[in-house]
Structures are given as structure tokens and as C-alpha cells.
Amino acid sequence: YVEEVDVGEAAPRTVVSGLVNHVPLEQMQNRMVVLLCNLKPAKMRGVLSQAMVMCASSPEKVEILAPPNGSVPGDRIT
């Protein structure tokens, strides 16, 4: 997937993830996720990715990590 994600900055960040075979599109859209943002931007599949969607996985399943209830775009999780 190539996502445009609101991280509480002036413009959304572009994120390229390899989740297309693990997470249905409906579970990716219009939801809050945990992102790792302090990465050096890197080109993936020809697109500059500016963050990473954080997930938990087991051999059978991949789940996107959700922030705590009440979080807003730009909140830091510690």
C-alpha cells in the first residue's frame, strides 16, 4: 500500500507498507495507527516513504497497532 497519513504536521506523510498481502484495504482506511516517524526517508517501490506503520505479528496473522483511546494525530506514544 501507499498511504497518506495525518501525523499532526502541516502536510500528511507518505508511507509505503508491505501490508497488502496481510491486511485488507478496509482495515487500512480512515483509522488511527501507530507510526514510527523518526526514520530516514527511503524510496520503496519508487515512492519516498516517510514513516513506518507499526504492526504485531504471529505466523498466522498481522495486526496494525492502534494508539491509546483518545489519541489525536501527532500524539507521541512512549
mmCIF file of the C-alpha atoms, coordinates in Angstrom:
data_MODEL
# 
_entry.id   MODEL 
# 
loop_
_atom_site.group_PDB 
_atom_site.id 
_atom_site.type_symbol 
_atom_site.label_atom_id 
_atom_site.label_alt_id 
_atom_site.label_comp_id 
_atom_site.label_asym_id 
_atom_site.label_entity_id 
_atom_site.label_seq_id 
_atom_site.pdbx_PDB_ins_code 
_atom_site.Cartn_x 
_atom_site.Cartn_y 
_atom_site.Cartn_z 
_atom_site.occupancy 
_atom_site.B_iso_or_equiv 
_atom_site.pdbx_formal_charge 
_atom_site.auth_seq_id 
_atom_site.auth_comp_id 
_atom_site.auth_asym_id 
_atom_site.auth_atom_id 
_atom_site.pdbx_PDB_model_num 
ATOM 1  C CA . TYR A 1 1  ? 0.000   0.000   0.000  1.00 0.00 ? 1  TYR A CA 1 
ATOM 2  C CA . VAL A 1 2  ? 0.964   3.660   -0.425 1.00 0.00 ? 2  VAL A CA 1 
ATOM 3  C CA . GLU A 1 3  ? -0.762  5.671   2.305  1.00 0.00 ? 3  GLU A CA 1 
ATOM 4  C CA . GLU A 1 4  ? -1.112  9.377   3.008  1.00 0.00 ? 4  GLU A CA 1 
ATOM 5  C CA . VAL A 1 5  ? -1.140  9.702   6.806  1.00 0.00 ? 5  VAL A CA 1 
ATOM 6  C CA . ASP A 1 6  ? -2.007  12.685  9.024  1.00 0.00 ? 6  ASP A CA 1 
ATOM 7  C CA . VAL A 1 7  ? 0.687   12.891  11.700 1.00 0.00 ? 7  VAL A CA 1 
ATOM 8  C CA . GLY A 1 8  ? -0.307  16.298  13.029 1.00 0.00 ? 8  GLY A CA 1 
ATOM 9  C CA . GLU A 1 9  ? 2.117   18.201  10.783 1.00 0.00 ? 9  GLU A CA 1 
ATOM 10 C CA . ALA A 1 10 ? 1.391   20.808  8.095  1.00 0.00 ? 10 ALA A CA 1 
ATOM 11 C CA . ALA A 1 11 ? 1.148   18.103  5.416  1.00 0.00 ? 11 ALA A CA 1 
ATOM 12 C CA . PRO A 1 12 ? 0.441   14.369  5.557  1.00 0.00 ? 12 PRO A CA 1 
ATOM 13 C CA . ARG A 1 13 ? 3.330   11.915  5.305  1.00 0.00 ? 13 ARG A CA 1 
ATOM 14 C CA . THR A 1 14 ? 3.570   9.324   2.570  1.00 0.00 ? 14 THR A CA 1 
ATOM 15 C CA . VAL A 1 15 ? 4.047   5.811   3.899  1.00 0.00 ? 15 VAL A CA 1 
ATOM 16 C CA . VAL A 1 16 ? 4.813   2.763   1.776  1.00 0.00 ? 16 VAL A CA 1 
ATOM 17 C CA . SER A 1 17 ? 3.993   -0.514  3.524  1.00 0.00 ? 17 SER A CA 1 
ATOM 18 C CA . GLY A 1 18 ? 4.201   -4.153  2.550  1.00 0.00 ? 18 GLY A CA 1 
ATOM 19 C CA . LEU A 1 19 ? 0.890   -4.968  4.198  1.00 0.00 ? 19 LEU A CA 1 
ATOM 20 C CA . VAL A 1 20 ? -1.184  -5.567  1.063  1.00 0.00 ? 20 VAL A CA 1 
ATOM 21 C CA . ASN A 1 21 ? -0.962  -9.372  1.455  1.00 0.00 ? 21 ASN A CA 1 
ATOM 22 C CA . HIS A 1 22 ? -1.639  -9.262  5.202  1.00 0.00 ? 22 HIS A CA 1 
ATOM 23 C CA . VAL A 1 23 ? -4.214  -6.540  5.961  1.00 0.00 ? 23 VAL A CA 1 
ATOM 24 C CA . PRO A 1 24 ? -7.388  -5.868  3.923  1.00 0.00 ? 24 PRO A CA 1 
ATOM 25 C CA . LEU A 1 25 ? -7.751  -2.365  2.466  1.00 0.00 ? 25 LEU A CA 1 
ATOM 26 C CA . GLU A 1 26 ? -10.861 -1.741  4.600  1.00 0.00 ? 26 GLU A CA 1 
ATOM 27 C CA . GLN A 1 27 ? -8.741  -2.169  7.748  1.00 0.00 ? 27 GLN A CA 1 
ATOM 28 C CA . MET A 1 28 ? -6.206  0.377   6.478  1.00 0.00 ? 28 MET A CA 1 
ATOM 29 C CA . GLN A 1 29 ? -8.587  3.222   5.641  1.00 0.00 ? 29 GLN A CA 1 
ATOM 30 C CA . ASN A 1 30 ? -9.795  6.006   7.955  1.00 0.00 ? 30 ASN A CA 1 
ATOM 31 C CA . ARG A 1 31 ? -8.321  4.697   11.178 1.00 0.00 ? 31 ARG A CA 1 
ATOM 32 C CA . MET A 1 32 ? -5.755  5.648   13.772 1.00 0.00 ? 32 MET A CA 1 
ATOM 33 C CA . VAL A 1 33 ? -2.458  3.749   13.654 1.00 0.00 ? 33 VAL A CA 1 
ATOM 34 C CA . VAL A 1 34 ? 0.904   3.844   15.387 1.00 0.00 ? 34 VAL A CA 1 
ATOM 35 C CA . LEU A 1 35 ? 3.696   5.101   13.125 1.00 0.00 ? 35 LEU A CA 1 
ATOM 36 C CA . LEU A 1 36 ? 7.450   5.125   13.549 1.00 0.00 ? 36 LEU A CA 1 
ATOM 37 C CA . CYS A 1 37 ? 8.349   8.592   12.235 1.00 0.00 ? 37 CYS A CA 1 
ATOM 38 C CA . ASN A 1 38 ? 11.991  9.103   13.214 1.00 0.00 ? 38 ASN A CA 1 
ATOM 39 C CA . LEU A 1 39 ? 13.312  7.112   10.267 1.00 0.00 ? 39 LEU A CA 1 
ATOM 40 C CA . LYS A 1 40 ? 15.380  8.402   7.396  1.00 0.00 ? 40 LYS A CA 1 
ATOM 41 C CA . PRO A 1 41 ? 13.015  8.685   4.385  1.00 0.00 ? 41 PRO A CA 1 
ATOM 42 C CA . ALA A 1 42 ? 13.662  5.854   1.936  1.00 0.00 ? 42 ALA A CA 1 
ATOM 43 C CA . LYS A 1 43 ? 12.444  5.014   -1.549 1.00 0.00 ? 43 LYS A CA 1 
ATOM 44 C CA . MET A 1 44 ? 10.336  1.879   -1.667 1.00 0.00 ? 44 MET A CA 1 
ATOM 45 C CA . ARG A 1 45 ? 8.898   0.732   -4.983 1.00 0.00 ? 45 ARG A CA 1 
ATOM 46 C CA . GLY A 1 46 ? 9.870   4.111   -6.443 1.00 0.00 ? 46 GLY A CA 1 
ATOM 47 C CA . VAL A 1 47 ? 7.975   6.128   -3.790 1.00 0.00 ? 47 VAL A CA 1 
ATOM 48 C CA . LEU A 1 48 ? 9.602   8.064   -0.926 1.00 0.00 ? 48 LEU A CA 1 
ATOM 49 C CA . SER A 1 49 ? 8.325   6.586   2.351  1.00 0.00 ? 49 SER A CA 1 
ATOM 50 C CA . GLN A 1 50 ? 8.489   8.925   5.369  1.00 0.00 ? 50 GLN A CA 1 
ATOM 51 C CA . ALA A 1 51 ? 7.383   6.614   8.205  1.00 0.00 ? 51 ALA A CA 1 
ATOM 52 C CA . MET A 1 52 ? 6.556   3.004   9.053  1.00 0.00 ? 52 MET A CA 1 
ATOM 53 C CA . VAL A 1 53 ? 3.194   1.528   10.083 1.00 0.00 ? 53 VAL A CA 1 
ATOM 54 C CA . MET A 1 54 ? 3.786   -0.472  13.264 1.00 0.00 ? 54 MET A CA 1 
ATOM 55 C CA . CYS A 1 55 ? 2.298   -3.960  13.471 1.00 0.00 ? 55 CYS A CA 1 
ATOM 56 C CA . ALA A 1 56 ? 2.352   -7.045  15.652 1.00 0.00 ? 56 ALA A CA 1 
ATOM 57 C CA . SER A 1 57 ? 2.507   -10.434 14.012 1.00 0.00 ? 57 SER A CA 1 
ATOM 58 C CA . SER A 1 58 ? 2.373   -14.146 14.599 1.00 0.00 ? 58 SER A CA 1 
ATOM 59 C CA . PRO A 1 59 ? 2.863   -16.873 11.999 1.00 0.00 ? 59 PRO A CA 1 
ATOM 60 C CA . GLU A 1 60 ? -0.887  -16.779 11.267 1.00 0.00 ? 60 GLU A CA 1 
ATOM 61 C CA . LYS A 1 61 ? -1.740  -13.090 11.495 1.00 0.00 ? 61 LYS A CA 1 
ATOM 62 C CA . VAL A 1 62 ? -0.583  -9.467  11.167 1.00 0.00 ? 62 VAL A CA 1 
ATOM 63 C CA . GLU A 1 63 ? -2.360  -6.713  13.129 1.00 0.00 ? 63 GLU A CA 1 
ATOM 64 C CA . ILE A 1 64 ? -1.819  -2.964  12.903 1.00 0.00 ? 64 ILE A CA 1 
ATOM 65 C CA . LEU A 1 65 ? -1.061  -1.375  16.274 1.00 0.00 ? 65 LEU A CA 1 
ATOM 66 C CA . ALA A 1 66 ? -3.678  1.122   17.426 1.00 0.00 ? 66 ALA A CA 1 
ATOM 67 C CA . PRO A 1 67 ? -2.846  4.115   19.649 1.00 0.00 ? 67 PRO A CA 1 
ATOM 68 C CA . PRO A 1 68 ? -4.484  4.533   23.063 1.00 0.00 ? 68 PRO A CA 1 
ATOM 69 C CA . ASN A 1 69 ? -8.111  5.700   23.122 1.00 0.00 ? 69 ASN A CA 1 
ATOM 70 C CA . GLY A 1 70 ? -8.398  9.480   22.915 1.00 0.00 ? 70 GLY A CA 1 
ATOM 71 C CA . SER A 1 71 ? -5.230  9.891   20.837 1.00 0.00 ? 71 SER A CA 1 
ATOM 72 C CA . VAL A 1 72 ? -5.134  12.520  18.103 1.00 0.00 ? 72 VAL A CA 1 
ATOM 73 C CA . PRO A 1 73 ? -2.840  12.773  15.055 1.00 0.00 ? 73 PRO A CA 1 
ATOM 74 C CA . GLY A 1 74 ? 0.616   13.866  16.170 1.00 0.00 ? 74 GLY A CA 1 
ATOM 75 C CA . ASP A 1 75 ? 0.459   12.430  19.692 1.00 0.00 ? 75 ASP A CA 1 
ATOM 76 C CA . ARG A 1 76 ? 3.657   10.706  20.788 1.00 0.00 ? 76 ARG A CA 1 
ATOM 77 C CA . ILE A 1 77 ? 3.479   7.296   22.356 1.00 0.00 ? 77 ILE A CA 1 
ATOM 78 C CA . THR A 1 78 ? 6.064   6.434   24.987 1.00 0.00 ? 78 THR A CA 1 
# 
